Every structure is written in C-alpha cells, then in structure tokens.
Amino acid sequence: MKLMTVAAALLGVALSTTASFAQSITFDFDRSVHFAGFRTYAWVPGTNVPDQLVHRRIVNAVDVQMALKGLTQVHEGTKPDLLLAYHASFEQDLQITGFGSGWGGYRFGGARSGTARAEEILVGTLVIDLVDARSNTIVWRGTATKDIDVKASADKRDKNITKTAQKLFKHYPPQS
C-alpha cells in the first residue's frame, strides 16, 4: 500500500514537472464590438521589456500577426481604428523535483532513500491589449504565460516569441 502511495506521489511530481513547461494562452474580448470595422492600428506605450532586442522581437512578431489579420500599422496621429500596447512581466517560481526509493513495508525497517531538488524558474507573461481608439476602451486582450529559458540563443528567442504571437492571434478576430 505504501509503495502505491509513493508511486502515485512520484507520478504526480513527474506530471507537474512536464506541465510547467507548457505555454498558457488565453484571450478575452468585448462581444458587442464589430471587429471587421477595424482596419488600422498604432502602437502606444505599455509595460515594455527593458531589453531593446527582446522589445523589437515582440513588436515585430505582433506586427506580422496584425498584417496577416488584414490590419495596417499607422502613426498614432493619423487616427487609427485600434491602439495596440503590450505589457510584459516576469516572476520567479520554484520548481521542486523529488525522488524516493527503497524497500520494506511501513514500520518494518528496510532501506529507504530520497532526494529533492529545488530550482528557480523565470516565468514570463505577455499581455497584448487592443483598444478602440474612438471609445478608448479595451476590446480584445490576449495573454501568454510561459517558463523562460534565460540561456536560449537569439534564434531560439526569435522562434519562441514568433510562436507566442501566432498562438495569441490564432483566435483574432474573435467569432462573436
């Protein structure tokens, strides 16, 4: 019985470890808005990442997705249909991995051993807001959260940011 409990606990740890690498994508929108009427957009300041290389990667990836959706970028002074901003945040998370082994039943001696390892993980969240420029209200918001590989190469960072933008805009415009 004790062996099954240990096995179930280890399986739970293994599943939670693999799940932590998955990317979480959500979106929300105003159902009363007619998205087909939006043709142009302009960038406005958000909570940008301080790293200019990463900032440009995010802006470029979002610009590509907006163009694929039929939207044209204009300058804010030309009265765009949408105002677009991104917000990025990072936090440290703790991932604990454990393993135990041994033999002998509960209360019956035997040899048991176990190890545990704690590792800090950087978790990043990217939020894209689309604001109706006429009413100045948010009409669509996409959110992506993922563990960040701080040792990733420039190519890997490009690929990750591009993939995130694709996933964020997969359901834009929303089907009302």
C-alpha positions as CSV (number, residue, x, y, z in Angstrom):
1,M,0.0,0.0,0.0
2,K,2.8,2.4,0.9
3,L,4.6,1.6,-2.4
4,M,1.5,2.6,-4.3
5,T,1.3,5.9,-2.4
6,V,5.0,6.6,-3.2
7,A,4.5,5.7,-6.8
8,A,1.4,7.9,-7.1
9,A,3.3,10.8,-5.5
10,L,6.2,10.4,-7.9
11,L,3.8,10.3,-10.9
12,G,2.2,13.5,-9.6
13,V,5.6,15.2,-9.4
14,A,6.6,14.0,-12.9
15,L,3.3,15.2,-14.4
16,S,3.5,18.6,-12.7
17,T,7.1,19.0,-13.9
18,T,6.2,18.4,-17.5
19,A,3.2,20.6,-17.3
20,S,5.2,23.5,-16.1
21,F,6.9,23.8,-19.5
22,A,3.6,24.3,-21.3
23,Q,2.5,27.7,-22.5
24,S,-0.7,29.1,-21.3
25,I,-2.7,31.2,-23.8
26,T,-6.0,33.0,-23.1
27,F,-7.9,35.8,-24.6
28,D,-11.0,37.9,-23.9
29,F,-13.0,40.3,-25.9
30,D,-16.0,42.6,-25.9
31,R,-18.8,40.7,-27.6
32,S,-20.6,43.9,-28.6
33,V,-17.7,45.1,-30.9
34,H,-17.8,44.6,-34.6
35,F,-14.1,43.7,-35.3
36,A,-14.5,43.7,-39.1
37,G,-14.6,47.5,-38.9
38,F,-11.0,47.8,-37.6
39,R,-8.5,48.3,-40.4
40,T,-5.7,50.3,-38.9
41,Y,-3.7,50.3,-35.7
42,A,-1.0,52.3,-33.9
43,W,1.4,51.3,-31.1
44,V,1.1,53.1,-27.8
45,P,3.3,52.7,-24.7
46,G,2.6,49.7,-22.5
47,T,4.8,48.0,-19.9
48,N,7.6,47.1,-22.3
49,V,10.6,44.9,-21.5
50,P,13.8,46.9,-20.9
51,D,15.8,44.8,-23.2
52,Q,15.6,46.5,-26.6
53,L,16.4,43.3,-28.6
54,V,13.5,41.5,-27.0
55,H,11.3,44.5,-27.3
56,R,11.9,44.7,-31.1
57,R,11.3,40.9,-31.4
58,I,7.9,41.3,-29.7
59,V,6.8,44.3,-31.7
60,N,7.9,42.7,-35.0
61,A,6.1,39.4,-34.2
62,V,2.9,41.2,-33.3
63,D,3.2,43.5,-36.4
64,V,3.4,40.3,-38.6
65,Q,0.3,38.9,-37.0
66,M,-1.6,42.1,-37.3
67,A,-0.7,42.3,-41.1
68,L,-1.8,38.7,-41.5
69,K,-5.2,39.7,-40.0
70,G,-5.6,42.5,-42.6
71,L,-4.7,45.4,-40.3
72,T,-2.3,48.2,-41.4
73,Q,0.0,50.0,-39.0
74,V,-0.2,53.8,-39.0
75,H,1.2,56.5,-36.8
76,E,-0.9,57.4,-33.7
77,G,-1.5,61.0,-35.1
78,T,-3.4,59.6,-38.1
79,K,-6.4,58.5,-36.1
80,P,-6.1,54.7,-36.2
81,D,-9.0,52.4,-35.5
82,L,-7.1,50.5,-32.8
83,L,-4.4,51.4,-30.3
84,L,-2.1,48.5,-29.5
85,A,0.1,48.0,-26.4
86,Y,1.9,45.1,-24.9
87,H,2.7,44.5,-21.2
88,A,5.4,42.1,-20.1
89,S,6.1,40.9,-16.6
90,F,8.4,38.3,-15.1
91,E,8.4,36.5,-11.8
92,Q,10.5,33.8,-10.1
93,D,8.8,30.5,-9.5
94,L,10.2,27.5,-7.6
95,Q,10.1,24.0,-9.1
96,I,10.7,21.1,-6.8
97,T,11.6,17.7,-8.1
98,G,11.8,14.7,-5.8
99,F,12.6,11.0,-6.0
100,G,12.4,8.3,-3.4
101,S,13.3,4.6,-3.5
102,G,13.8,1.7,-1.1
103,W,12.2,-1.5,0.1
104,G,10.5,-2.7,3.2
105,G,6.9,-2.1,4.4
106,Y,5.6,0.6,6.7
107,R,7.1,0.2,10.2
108,F,9.3,-2.7,9.0
109,G,12.8,-1.4,8.7
110,G,14.3,-1.8,5.3
111,A,16.4,0.6,3.3
112,R,15.0,3.9,2.0
113,S,16.5,6.9,0.4
114,G,15.2,10.1,-1.3
115,T,16.4,13.2,-2.9
116,A,14.8,16.5,-3.7
117,R,16.0,19.4,-5.8
118,A,14.7,22.9,-5.9
119,E,15.2,25.1,-9.0
120,E,14.2,28.7,-9.6
121,I,12.3,29.2,-12.8
122,L,11.7,32.5,-14.6
123,V,8.1,32.8,-15.7
124,G,7.1,35.5,-18.2
125,T,3.7,36.9,-19.0
126,L,3.0,38.8,-22.2
127,V,-0.3,40.7,-22.5
128,I,-1.5,42.3,-25.8
129,D,-4.2,44.9,-25.5
130,L,-6.2,46.2,-28.4
131,V,-8.1,49.4,-27.6
132,D,-10.8,51.0,-29.7
133,A,-9.3,54.4,-30.5
134,R,-12.7,56.2,-30.7
135,S,-14.1,55.0,-27.3
136,N,-10.7,54.5,-25.6
137,T,-11.9,51.1,-24.3
138,I,-10.2,47.7,-24.4
139,V,-11.9,45.5,-27.0
140,W,-9.5,42.5,-27.1
141,R,-6.9,41.1,-24.7
142,G,-4.6,38.2,-25.3
143,T,-2.4,36.7,-22.5
144,A,0.5,34.3,-22.8
145,T,2.4,32.8,-19.8
146,K,5.5,30.5,-20.2
147,D,8.6,29.4,-18.4
148,I,11.5,31.4,-19.9
149,D,14.8,29.8,-20.8
150,V,17.3,32.5,-19.9
151,K,20.1,30.7,-21.7
152,A,18.3,30.5,-25.0
153,S,20.1,31.5,-28.2
154,A,18.9,34.5,-30.2
155,D,17.4,32.2,-32.8
156,K,15.5,30.3,-30.1
157,R,14.2,33.6,-28.6
158,D,13.0,34.7,-32.1
159,K,11.3,31.4,-32.6
160,N,9.6,31.4,-29.1
161,I,8.4,35.0,-29.5
162,T,7.1,34.4,-33.0
163,K,5.3,31.2,-31.9
164,T,3.7,33.1,-28.9
165,A,2.4,35.8,-31.2
166,Q,0.9,33.2,-33.6
167,K,-0.8,31.5,-30.7
168,L,-2.1,34.8,-29.2
169,F,-3.7,35.9,-32.5
170,K,-5.0,32.5,-33.6
171,H,-8.5,33.5,-32.5
172,Y,-8.4,37.1,-33.7
173,P,-10.7,38.4,-34.8
174,P,-13.0,36.5,-32.4
175,Q,-16.1,34.8,-33.6
176,S,-18.9,36.7,-31.8
